[in-house]
Amino acid sequence: MDVASIAKLSTSIAETGTRQDVALAVFKKSQQVQEATATQLLDALPSVQSANLPAHLGNKINTTA
């Protein structure tokens, strides 16, 4: 192996590591944006008013259909 090919391989490995670091940073940022968007959507939902329903409704789930 000559010096030029070793230098080329080293540069290639360094560039690959940098690309992976950038890709990971972009991925984490996109997850943060999605989390913030989901939180805003959930906060925008109106609260459920159950004052008009009888007390026994909504306490059990029928699992046999």
Phi and psi restraints in degrees (value plus and minus 20) as a CYANA .aco file:
   2 ASP   PHI    -111.0   -71.0
   2 ASP   PSI     149.7   189.7
   3 VAL   PHI     -83.9   -43.9
   3 VAL   PSI     -56.8   -16.8
   4 ALA   PHI     -85.0   -45.0
   4 ALA   PSI     -61.0   -21.0
   5 SER   PHI     -91.2   -51.2
   5 SER   PSI     -53.4   -13.4
   6 ILE   PHI     -86.0   -46.0
   6 ILE   PSI     -63.7   -23.7
   7 ALA   PHI     -83.9   -43.9
   7 ALA   PSI     -60.4   -20.4
   8 LYS   PHI     -84.8   -44.8
   8 LYS   PSI     -63.5   -23.5
   9 LEU   PHI     -82.5   -42.5
   9 LEU   PSI     -63.2   -23.2
  10 SER   PHI     -81.9   -41.9
  10 SER   PSI     -63.9   -23.9
  11 THR   PHI     -84.3   -44.3
  11 THR   PSI     -61.4   -21.4
  12 SER   PHI     -82.3   -42.3
  12 SER   PSI     -63.9   -23.9
  13 ILE   PHI     -83.6   -43.6
  13 ILE   PSI     -62.9   -22.9
  14 ALA   PHI     -84.0   -44.0
  14 ALA   PSI     -61.0   -21.0
  15 GLU   PHI     -86.7   -46.7
  15 GLU   PSI     -58.5   -18.5
  16 THR   PHI     -83.5   -43.5
  16 THR   PSI     -63.0   -23.0
  17 GLY   PHI     -82.3   -42.3
  17 GLY   PSI     -60.7   -20.7
  18 THR   PHI     -86.1   -46.1
  18 THR   PSI     -62.5   -22.5
  19 ARG   PHI     -81.2   -41.2
  19 ARG   PSI     -61.5   -21.5
  20 GLN   PHI     -85.6   -45.6
  20 GLN   PSI     -60.3   -20.3
  21 ASP   PHI     -83.2   -43.2
  21 ASP   PSI     -62.2   -22.2
  22 VAL   PHI     -86.9   -46.9
  22 VAL   PSI     -63.5   -23.5
  23 ALA   PHI     -81.8   -41.8
  23 ALA   PSI     -61.0   -21.0
  24 LEU   PHI     -85.8   -45.8
  24 LEU   PSI     -61.1   -21.1
  25 ALA   PHI     -84.0   -44.0
  25 ALA   PSI     -61.2   -21.2
  26 VAL   PHI     -86.0   -46.0
  26 VAL   PSI     -60.8   -20.8
  27 PHE   PHI     -81.7   -41.7
  27 PHE   PSI     -65.5   -25.5
  28 LYS   PHI     -83.3   -43.3
  28 LYS   PSI     -59.7   -19.7
  29 LYS   PHI     -85.2   -45.2
  29 LYS   PSI     -60.3   -20.3
  30 SER   PHI     -86.2   -46.2
  30 SER   PSI     -54.9   -14.9
  31 GLN   PHI     -85.3   -45.3
  31 GLN   PSI     -60.2   -20.2
  32 GLN   PHI     -83.8   -43.8
  32 GLN   PSI     -61.2   -21.2
  33 VAL   PHI     -85.4   -45.4
  33 VAL   PSI     -63.0   -23.0
  34 GLN   PHI     -84.1   -44.1
  34 GLN   PSI     -58.6   -18.6
  35 GLU   PHI     -84.2   -44.2
  35 GLU   PSI     -63.9   -23.9
  36 ALA   PHI     -84.7   -44.7
  36 ALA   PSI     -60.3   -20.3
  37 THR   PHI     -84.7   -44.7
  37 THR   PSI     -64.5   -24.5
  38 ALA   PHI     -83.6   -43.6
  38 ALA   PSI     -60.1   -20.1
  39 THR   PHI     -83.3   -43.3
  39 THR   PSI     -62.3   -22.3
  40 GLN   PHI     -84.0   -44.0
  40 GLN   PSI     -60.7   -20.7
  41 LEU   PHI     -84.4   -44.4
  41 LEU   PSI     -62.6   -22.6
  42 LEU   PHI     -86.6   -46.6
  42 LEU   PSI     -57.3   -17.3
  43 ASP   PHI     -88.3   -48.3
  43 ASP   PSI     -47.1    -7.1
  44 ALA   PHI     -99.0   -59.0
  44 ALA   PSI     -36.4     3.6
  45 LEU   PHI     -86.8   -46.8
  45 LEU   PSI     118.3   158.3
  46 PRO   PHI     -90.4   -50.4
  46 PRO   PSI     129.1   169.1
  47 SER   PHI     -93.8   -53.8
  47 SER   PSI     127.4   167.4
  48 VAL   PHI    -103.5   -63.5
  48 VAL   PSI     106.0   146.0
  49 GLN   PHI    -115.3   -75.3
  49 GLN   PSI      93.0   133.0
  50 SER   PHI    -126.8   -86.8
  50 SER   PSI      -3.9    36.1
  51 ALA   PHI     -87.8   -47.8
  51 ALA   PSI     -45.2    -5.2
  52 ASN   PHI    -106.2   -66.2
  52 ASN   PSI     -25.6    14.4
  53 LEU   PHI    -117.7   -77.7
  53 LEU   PSI     130.2   170.2
  54 PRO   PHI     -84.2   -44.2
  54 PRO   PSI     135.6   175.6
  55 ALA   PHI     -84.6   -44.6
  55 ALA   PSI     -48.0    -8.0
  56 HIS   PHI    -100.7   -60.7
  56 HIS   PSI     -33.7     6.3
  57 LEU   PHI     -99.0   -59.0
  57 LEU   PSI     117.5   157.5
  58 GLY   PHI      65.6   105.6
  58 GLY   PSI     -13.1    26.9
  59 ASN   PHI    -113.4   -73.4
  59 ASN   PSI     -39.7     0.3
  60 LYS   PHI    -152.1  -112.1
  60 LYS   PSI     132.8   172.8
  61 ILE   PHI    -135.2   -95.2
  61 ILE   PSI     106.1   146.1
  62 ASN   PHI    -101.0   -61.0
  62 ASN   PSI      93.4   133.4
  63 THR   PHI    -118.5   -78.5
  63 THR   PSI     -23.7    16.3
  64 THR   PHI    -127.4   -87.4
  64 THR   PSI      99.9   139.9
